[in-house]
Amino acid sequence: MQRALTTILTTWILATCMTTTFLSAAPPAAKEIVPPGAELVAVYTRVSPNAGDMTEGPAVAPDGSIYFSFIPSGEVKGQILRYDPTTGKTGVFAADSHKSNGLAFDARGDLIACEGADHGGRCISRWNAKTGQRTVLVERFEGKRFNAPNDVAIDAKGRIYFTDPKYVGSEARELERRSVYAIDADGKTREVTHDLEKPNGIAISPDQKTLYVADTNNGADGSDAAGTVPRKGAMKVYAFPLSFAGTIDGPRRTMVDFGSDDGCDGMTLDVRGNLYLAARSRKRPGVMVVDAAGKELAFISTRVTEPGPKPGDEAAGLPSNCEFGIGDGSKTLYITIDKGLYSIDLSIDGYHIPWQK
């Protein structure tokens, strides 16, 4: 069953508001991004018994279809699903995703996956989209297993950047740091930066000069000792200057600071270089659109339960990631929300690396 919700085009919502609120203070730039009357449409919904289950990592394929991860809790196998906009149908691409999270397609048309912990692969893998064959690209750094690769971005030269935090899973961490890494063209893996607490969503600006990373520190990684009380840390989005060689060549800049609220998960970009941040605030869940300076331009509410959330609600409206389509669907933004996949038609084209059009 599809549900359509009117999109909220505001730059702020009262912190105590528990129902959708329409305000008249929408910024002038909002309509240039989200057209009046645009609707959030559920293209895939799923019912599962565990509150921690979620969808993640939408990635557009060369044929315009959208691949995304379903991440269940515990020993239940995760899946990679494929939504076809031409038929409106969703099918299973991989019945065992090895707990994939963030996804992206490379220049070969292969699917690059971040495989997390909680009985997952804890590696970066490559999937042949035609045959479904999986190959592990890298699972260790300096001899130690990754924590739980989370999200991925690929630059114009084909370098694969990925974040390695850890949020769930009983597996013990082997690496002291939670870092951002890159796999270069020669297949070697290097640490890009550890100048953050818990890296999550990641993106690269259209001019290839800025690396955006969400620092989303919820204070726990699943393997903490019993009785540990999580203490939140940074909930920010940083901009790191990126050199031609794909290295950090200057100090980071804070673009968005969510303060004590839950921060950004995944992110994507449009052709103007604006960032679309999946904000997991229970007070104001949605996709926040900011320019390169961090100024909010528009907001797409993902509140799919009214009023909410309440105990027992299947959907609380928490977004995890977002991705633009390509071709005729280049203005369609896909958002993974709770356990589903949603879409909304915008007024601007999404940005993709050159081999995706």
C-alpha positions as CSV (number, residue, x, y, z in Angstrom):
1,M,0.0,0.0,0.0
2,Q,1.4,3.3,-1.0
3,R,1.1,6.4,1.2
4,A,1.6,9.9,0.0
5,L,2.4,12.7,2.4
6,T,2.5,16.3,1.7
7,T,6.1,17.6,1.9
8,I,6.9,20.2,4.4
9,L,9.0,23.1,2.9
10,T,10.3,24.8,6.0
11,T,13.6,25.6,7.5
12,W,12.6,24.9,11.1
13,I,10.0,23.2,13.2
14,L,9.3,23.9,16.9
15,A,11.4,21.5,19.0
16,T,8.4,20.5,21.0
17,C,6.2,19.8,18.0
18,M,5.0,16.1,17.8
19,T,2.7,16.5,14.7
20,T,3.5,17.8,11.2
21,T,3.5,21.6,11.3
22,F,3.2,23.9,8.3
23,L,5.0,27.2,8.7
24,S,5.0,30.3,6.5
25,A,8.7,30.9,6.9
26,A,10.0,28.7,4.1
27,P,13.2,30.2,2.6
28,P,13.0,31.6,-1.0
29,A,15.3,28.9,-2.3
30,A,13.0,26.1,-1.1
31,K,10.7,26.2,-4.1
32,E,13.7,26.0,-6.4
33,I,14.5,22.6,-4.8
34,V,11.1,21.2,-3.7
35,P,8.2,22.3,-5.9
36,P,5.0,23.2,-4.1
37,G,2.7,20.2,-3.7
38,A,5.5,17.7,-4.0
39,E,4.6,14.4,-2.3
40,L,6.6,11.8,-0.5
41,V,5.5,8.4,-1.9
42,A,6.1,5.0,-0.5
43,V,7.4,2.7,-3.3
44,Y,8.4,-0.2,-1.0
45,T,7.2,-0.9,2.5
46,R,8.1,-3.9,4.8
47,V,6.8,-5.3,8.0
48,S,9.3,-7.0,10.3
49,P,9.1,-7.8,14.0
50,N,12.2,-6.1,15.2
51,A,12.2,-2.3,15.9
52,G,15.9,-2.2,15.0
53,D,15.4,-3.5,11.4
54,M,15.9,-0.8,8.8
55,T,16.5,0.0,5.1
56,E,19.7,1.8,4.1
57,G,22.1,2.8,1.3
58,P,20.0,3.6,-1.8
59,A,22.2,3.5,-5.0
60,V,21.2,4.2,-8.5
61,A,22.3,1.6,-11.1
62,P,23.3,2.4,-14.8
63,D,19.8,1.2,-15.8
64,G,18.1,3.7,-13.4
65,S,17.0,1.0,-10.9
66,I,17.5,1.7,-7.2
67,Y,19.4,-0.9,-5.1
68,F,19.1,-0.6,-1.3
69,S,19.9,-2.6,1.8
70,F,17.6,-4.2,4.3
71,I,19.4,-4.6,7.6
72,P,17.8,-6.9,10.1
73,S,19.0,-7.3,13.7
74,G,21.0,-10.3,15.0
75,E,21.7,-13.4,13.0
76,V,19.0,-12.9,10.4
77,K,20.5,-12.4,7.0
78,G,20.3,-9.0,5.4
79,Q,19.3,-8.4,1.8
80,I,20.1,-6.2,-1.1
81,L,16.8,-5.2,-2.8
82,R,16.3,-3.7,-6.3
83,Y,13.5,-1.3,-7.1
84,D,12.6,-0.8,-10.8
85,P,11.0,2.6,-11.4
86,T,9.6,1.5,-14.8
87,T,7.5,-1.4,-13.3
88,G,7.2,-0.1,-9.7
89,K,8.3,-3.5,-8.5
90,T,10.9,-4.4,-5.9
91,G,12.8,-7.7,-6.0
92,V,15.6,-9.4,-4.1
93,F,19.1,-8.9,-5.7
94,A,21.0,-10.7,-2.9
95,A,19.3,-13.0,-0.4
96,D,22.4,-12.7,1.9
97,S,23.9,-9.2,1.8
98,H,26.4,-10.0,4.5
99,K,24.7,-7.1,6.3
100,S,25.4,-4.5,3.6
101,N,24.8,-0.9,4.5
102,G,25.9,1.9,2.2
103,L,26.0,1.1,-1.6
104,A,27.3,2.8,-4.7
105,F,27.9,1.8,-8.4
106,D,31.3,2.1,-9.9
107,A,32.4,2.9,-13.5
108,R,32.2,-0.8,-14.4
109,G,28.6,-1.0,-13.4
110,D,29.4,-3.1,-10.4
111,L,27.9,-2.5,-7.0
112,I,30.2,-1.5,-4.2
113,A,28.9,-2.4,-0.7
114,C,29.9,-1.6,2.8
115,E,29.3,-4.7,4.9
116,G,28.8,-4.0,8.6
117,A,29.0,-6.0,11.9
118,D,26.3,-7.8,13.8
119,H,27.0,-11.1,11.9
120,G,28.0,-9.2,8.8
121,G,31.0,-9.3,6.5
122,R,32.9,-6.2,8.1
123,C,34.4,-5.5,4.7
124,I,34.1,-3.7,1.4
125,S,32.7,-5.9,-1.4
126,R,32.0,-5.7,-5.1
127,W,28.9,-7.3,-6.6
128,N,28.5,-8.1,-10.3
129,A,25.0,-6.6,-11.0
130,K,24.4,-9.1,-13.8
131,T,25.5,-12.3,-12.2
132,G,25.1,-11.5,-8.5
133,Q,28.7,-12.7,-7.8
134,R,30.3,-11.2,-4.7
135,T,34.0,-10.4,-4.3
136,V,35.6,-9.1,-1.2
137,L,37.8,-6.1,-2.0
138,V,39.2,-5.4,1.5
139,E,38.4,-6.5,5.0
140,R,41.5,-5.5,7.0
141,F,43.6,-2.5,7.6
142,E,47.2,-3.1,8.8
143,G,46.2,-6.6,9.6
144,K,43.1,-5.8,11.7
145,R,39.5,-6.3,10.8
146,F,37.4,-3.2,10.1
147,N,34.9,-2.2,12.7
148,A,31.8,-2.1,10.6
149,P,32.0,-0.3,7.2
150,N,29.0,2.0,7.0
151,D,28.8,4.3,3.9
152,V,30.7,4.8,0.7
153,A,31.4,7.5,-1.9
154,I,33.4,7.1,-5.2
155,D,35.3,10.0,-6.8
156,A,35.7,10.8,-10.5
157,K,39.0,8.9,-10.6
158,G,37.3,5.7,-9.2
159,R,38.8,5.9,-5.7
160,I,36.4,4.3,-3.1
161,Y,36.0,6.3,0.1
162,F,34.3,4.6,3.1
163,T,33.5,5.2,6.7
164,D,34.2,2.7,9.5
165,P,32.4,3.4,12.7
166,K,30.4,0.7,14.6
167,Y,26.9,1.0,16.0
168,V,25.7,-2.6,16.6
169,G,27.0,-6.1,16.9
170,S,28.7,-8.1,19.6
171,E,32.0,-8.4,17.7
172,A,35.0,-6.9,19.5
173,R,36.7,-4.0,17.7
174,E,40.2,-4.7,16.6
175,L,41.0,-1.2,15.3
176,E,41.5,1.6,17.9
177,R,40.3,4.3,15.5
178,R,37.0,4.9,13.8
179,S,38.3,6.3,10.5
180,V,37.6,7.2,6.9
181,Y,39.5,5.1,4.4
182,A,40.1,5.1,0.7
183,I,40.8,2.3,-1.8
184,D,43.0,3.7,-4.5
185,A,43.1,2.6,-8.2
186,D,46.0,0.2,-7.4
187,G,43.9,-1.6,-4.8
188,K,45.8,-0.3,-1.8
189,T,43.8,0.9,1.2
190,R,44.8,4.0,3.2
191,E,43.5,6.0,6.1
192,V,42.1,9.3,4.9
193,T,41.3,10.8,8.2
194,H,40.5,9.9,11.8
195,D,39.8,13.6,12.8
196,L,36.3,12.8,14.0
197,E,34.6,10.6,16.6
198,K,32.3,8.3,14.6
199,P,32.2,8.7,10.8
200,N,28.9,7.8,9.1
201,G,27.5,9.3,5.9
202,I,30.0,10.4,3.2
203,A,29.9,12.4,-0.1
204,I,32.3,14.2,-2.4
205,S,31.5,17.6,-3.9
206,P,30.9,17.9,-7.7
207,D,34.2,19.7,-8.1
208,Q,36.0,16.9,-6.3
209,K,37.5,19.4,-3.8
210,T,35.6,18.7,-0.7
211,L,34.9,15.5,1.3
212,Y,31.8,15.7,3.4
213,V,31.5,13.3,6.4
214,A,28.8,13.0,9.0
215,D,30.1,12.6,12.6
216,T,27.3,10.7,14.3
217,N,28.4,9.5,17.8
218,N,25.6,7.8,19.6
219,G,28.0,6.7,22.4
220,A,27.7,2.9,21.9
221,D,28.9,0.3,19.4
222,G,27.0,-2.8,20.4
223,S,30.0,-4.5,22.0
224,D,30.0,-2.3,25.1
225,A,30.0,-4.0,28.5
226,A,26.5,-4.8,29.9
227,G,25.1,-1.9,31.8
228,T,27.1,0.7,29.9
229,V,25.1,3.9,29.5
230,P,25.7,5.5,26.1
231,R,26.9,9.0,26.2
232,K,26.4,10.9,23.0
233,G,29.3,12.7,21.3
234,A,29.6,14.8,18.2
235,M,26.5,15.1,16.0
236,K,27.9,17.2,13.2
237,V,28.7,17.3,9.5
238,Y,32.2,18.3,8.4
239,A,33.7,19.5,5.2
240,F,37.3,18.3,4.6
241,P,39.4,20.0,1.8
242,L,40.4,17.3,-0.7
243,S,43.5,17.4,-2.8
244,F,43.8,16.2,-6.4
245,A,45.5,13.1,-5.1
246,G,42.6,12.3,-2.9
247,T,44.2,13.3,0.4
248,I,43.1,15.8,3.1
249,D,45.0,19.0,2.6
250,G,43.7,21.3,5.3
251,P,41.7,21.6,8.5
252,R,38.1,20.4,8.6
253,R,35.2,22.8,8.7
254,T,32.0,22.3,10.6
255,M,29.0,22.7,8.2
256,V,26.1,21.6,10.5
257,D,26.0,21.1,14.2
258,F,23.0,19.2,15.5
259,G,23.9,19.8,19.1
260,S,22.3,17.3,21.5
261,D,19.8,16.1,18.9
262,D,20.4,13.0,16.8
263,G,22.4,14.0,13.7
264,C,22.9,13.0,10.1
265,D,23.1,9.5,8.8
266,G,23.6,9.3,5.0
267,M,23.8,12.1,2.4
268,T,23.8,12.9,-1.3
269,L,24.3,16.0,-3.6
270,D,22.5,17.9,-6.3
271,V,24.1,19.4,-9.4
272,R,24.6,22.8,-7.6
273,G,26.6,21.1,-4.9
274,N,23.9,21.3,-2.3
275,L,24.0,18.5,0.4
276,Y,20.9,16.4,1.2
277,L,21.3,15.2,4.8
278,A,19.2,12.4,6.3
279,A,18.5,13.8,9.7
280,R,17.4,11.2,12.2
281,S,15.9,13.6,14.7
282,R,12.8,12.3,16.4
283,K,11.7,15.9,16.8
284,R,12.2,16.8,13.2
285,P,13.0,13.8,11.0
286,G,13.6,14.5,7.4
287,V,16.1,15.4,4.7
288,M,17.8,18.7,5.4
289,V,19.1,20.5,2.3
290,V,22.1,22.8,2.9
291,D,24.4,24.7,0.6
292,A,28.2,24.4,0.6
293,A,28.4,26.9,3.5
294,G,26.0,24.9,5.6
295,K,23.0,27.2,5.2
296,E,19.7,25.4,5.2
297,L,17.8,25.9,2.0
298,A,14.9,23.4,2.3
299,F,13.6,20.6,4.4
300,I,11.7,17.5,3.4
301,S,9.8,16.0,6.3
302,T,9.8,12.2,6.5
303,R,7.3,12.0,9.3
304,V,5.3,9.0,8.0
305,T,3.3,8.5,11.2
306,E,0.9,11.1,12.6
307,P,1.3,12.1,15.4
308,G,4.4,10.1,16.1
309,P,6.3,8.2,16.9
310,K,4.3,6.1,19.4
311,P,5.1,2.6,20.8
312,G,4.2,0.0,18.3
313,D,4.3,2.2,15.3
314,E,5.7,0.4,12.3
315,A,7.1,3.6,10.9
316,A,8.5,6.5,12.9
317,G,9.7,8.5,10.0
318,L,13.5,8.3,10.6
319,P,15.4,8.6,7.3
320,S,18.7,6.7,6.9
321,N,20.0,7.8,3.5
322,C,19.0,9.3,0.1
323,E,20.0,9.1,-3.6
324,F,18.9,10.8,-6.8
325,G,17.8,8.8,-9.8
326,I,19.3,9.2,-13.3
327,G,18.1,9.8,-16.8
328,D,14.4,10.7,-16.9
329,G,14.4,10.2,-13.1
330,S,17.3,12.6,-12.4
331,K,15.0,14.9,-10.4
332,T,13.6,12.1,-8.3
333,L,15.1,11.7,-4.8
334,Y,14.8,8.3,-3.2
335,I,14.9,8.1,0.6
336,T,15.2,5.0,2.8
337,I,12.9,5.6,5.8
338,D,12.5,3.2,8.7
339,K,11.9,-0.1,6.8
340,G,10.8,1.2,3.4
341,L,11.9,3.1,0.3
342,Y,10.2,6.4,-0.6
343,S,10.5,8.8,-3.5
344,I,9.8,12.5,-4.1
345,D,10.0,14.5,-7.3
346,L,12.1,17.7,-6.9
347,S,12.9,20.7,-9.1
348,I,16.6,20.1,-9.4
349,D,18.8,17.3,-10.8
350,G,20.9,15.1,-8.6
351,Y,24.7,15.0,-9.0
352,H,26.4,11.8,-10.0
353,I,30.0,10.9,-10.9
354,P,30.6,11.4,-14.6
355,W,29.9,7.8,-15.8
356,Q,26.3,8.1,-14.4
357,K,24.0,10.3,-16.4
